Every structure is written in C-alpha cells, then in structure tokens.
Amino acid sequence: MVRTQESVKLLRMGATVPEEMELIEKHEEISLGRRAQLLEQMESHREQLQIQRKQQLREFEAARHRNNTLLQDLQKIEERLRGKQLPHPNLLALETKYWASVEESTPAWEHFLLGKGPHPTDDPGQPPRRAKQKPGTAKNQGLPPRPKPRSAR
C-alpha cells in the first residue's frame, strides 16, 4: 500500500498500528471509489460529446446538401432568364407610351375621383357628370319600407 501524507501524520501522532492500517485502507477505498466515480463521469461526458459531434456533423452535411441544391436551382433559373428573349420592340414602345399616358392623366382622374373636379373625358361645353351614387335604403329614396317576412304558422 502506498502511504499518503495523512497516513504519515497519523504515524507521527502516535496512533496504533492496527488503527493506522484501518484508516489508510478506508482512505484508499474512498480515493479509489471517488476516482472510479470521476472516471465514469468523464467517460459518460466523452460519449455525450461524441454523440453531439456526430449529430452536428449530420446537421452540417444536411445543410451543405440543402445549400448546394438551392445554389443549383438558382443557377438554373438564372440560365433560363438569360435565355428568354425580350418582347418585340414595337410592343415595348407601345407599353412605354401607355404608361406615359397613364401618368399624364393621373392628376385629372384624382380630382374627379376625390369629387373635386369634372370627369376627365367631358367636353368643356357639356355639363359635368356626377359620380355614381351608392344605392341607398328605402328611406333615403323616399319609398315606403318593405314588408317584413311572415313566419310560418
């Protein structure tokens, strides 16, 4: 048996040999038990870390695969867009003129729609058109109310 510092101290203090041996054995049992427990905890922790690393590696591989797939899809879309032809130049010119006309007539329509001006297509000599009124209830139109439906008896 290996003597520890505590066992040497006990010898010097005058403890009897059988008591000293008993204390040394108990100390070593406790130390060995504690070491075994710590070793078991460390091994368990090591196994958990290995499991975590394997899981992280699987997640990393899955993410890399997903990213590669997305990149390939984007590259295919990019190639298709490059291959498409633009519309005919006459169609582009017509579209440009249309939007210019819309932007030019927007203020007149805004005034009309807000109830602040005449209908944009009215001639200056014609009386201005009124905006369509929302259908009202019988009271608003001067009509008698409708009869209430009768319940089945």
C-alpha angles and dihedrals in degrees: 000000000000115000116227127205091262092054091050090051091051091054092052093048091062102254116162119258098246091049090047092051091048092051092047091051092049091048092051092046090052092046093048091046092049092047091050090049092049091046090052091049091049092049091049090049090048091052091050090051091050090051090049092050092050090050092048090049091052091048091047092051092048091049092047091050091048092048092049090050091050091048091051091049091051091049091051091050090048091052091049091050091051090051096053117100122230118247119270113288091240090056091049091050091049092049091050092050091048094054091045089054091049092051091047095051097041096093093053092050091046091056091048095046091049089051094245101112148020126286107281094233096050118113114238090244097053122085110257118265119241122232114252113271121230114249109261135202124273091264092057092050096047094248127133116257119265117257117260115251114259119237120236112261 
